Amino acid sequence: MNRPHGSESISQHVVFEVAEQANVQPNELPPLYDFIDPDALDTVVASNPDLELSFSFAGYRVTIDGEDSIQVREDD
């Protein structure tokens, strides 16, 4: 379970967490917008703190639980 730091948006944090899990630089990943709209993701998560949301990104399953918890695991 990881939490965003400082002024990172949720979408930025997702990219950093997946890159860390994949052991690559963030710019080596495909664009997040190929999988989910980053602006919509930021808006939905910020306006729904009790929300749990999961989606696939670059071979990983990302689960966001509220505004402050991001879990990343390899997609099945």
GIQUI-V552550 format. One record per residue. RES is the residue in one letter. PSI is psi in whole degrees, -180 to 180 (none if undefined). BURIAL is + if it has 9 or more other C-alpha atoms within 8 Angstrom, else -. D_FIRST is the distance of its C-alpha to the first C-alpha in Angstrom with 2 decimals. Layout:
res | psi | burial | d_first
RES | PSI | BURIAL | D_FIRST
RES | PSI | BURIAL | D_FIRST
This chain:
res | psi | burial | d_first
M | 124 | - | 0.00
N | 152 | - | 3.77
R | 144 | - | 6.88
P | 151 | + | 10.33
H | 142 | - | 12.94
G | -127 | - | 16.56
S | 12 | - | 18.34
E | 138 | - | 16.07
S | 165 | - | 16.22
I | -44 | + | 13.48
S | -40 | + | 15.49
Q | -43 | - | 15.73
H | -39 | + | 12.07
V | -47 | + | 11.73
V | -46 | + | 14.60
F | -41 | + | 13.37
E | -42 | + | 10.08
V | -41 | + | 12.34
A | -43 | + | 14.99
E | -45 | + | 13.08
Q | -38 | + | 12.15
A | -7 | - | 15.83
N | 45 | - | 17.18
V | 169 | + | 19.24
Q | 148 | - | 20.00
P | -36 | + | 18.78
N | -5 | - | 22.46
E | -11 | - | 22.77
L | 156 | + | 20.70
P | 158 | - | 22.68
P | 137 | - | 22.66
L | -36 | + | 19.91
Y | -11 | - | 22.87
D | -14 | - | 24.12
F | -37 | - | 21.33
I | 149 | - | 20.66
D | 113 | + | 22.33
P | -40 | + | 20.13
D | -43 | - | 22.20
A | -40 | - | 22.00
L | -50 | + | 18.21
D | -44 | + | 18.06
T | -47 | - | 20.77
V | -45 | - | 19.52
V | -42 | + | 16.03
A | -32 | - | 17.76
S | -5 | - | 20.45
N | 77 | + | 18.57
P | -18 | + | 15.90
D | 5 | - | 15.80
L | 143 | + | 15.43
E | 127 | - | 13.23
L | 134 | - | 13.99
S | 144 | - | 13.70
F | 162 | - | 15.77
S | 141 | + | 16.70
F | 115 | + | 16.85
A | 38 | - | 18.65
G | 10 | - | 18.17
Y | 151 | + | 14.46
R | 121 | + | 12.99
V | 128 | + | 10.73
T | 125 | + | 9.46
I | 125 | + | 9.33
D | 98 | + | 9.37
G | -162 | + | 11.70
E | -12 | + | 12.02
D | 14 | + | 9.01
S | 123 | + | 5.77
I | 125 | + | 5.64
Q | 138 | + | 5.06
V | 128 | + | 8.05
R | 157 | - | 10.51
E | 138 | - | 14.24
D | 142 | - | 16.33
D | none | - | 18.84
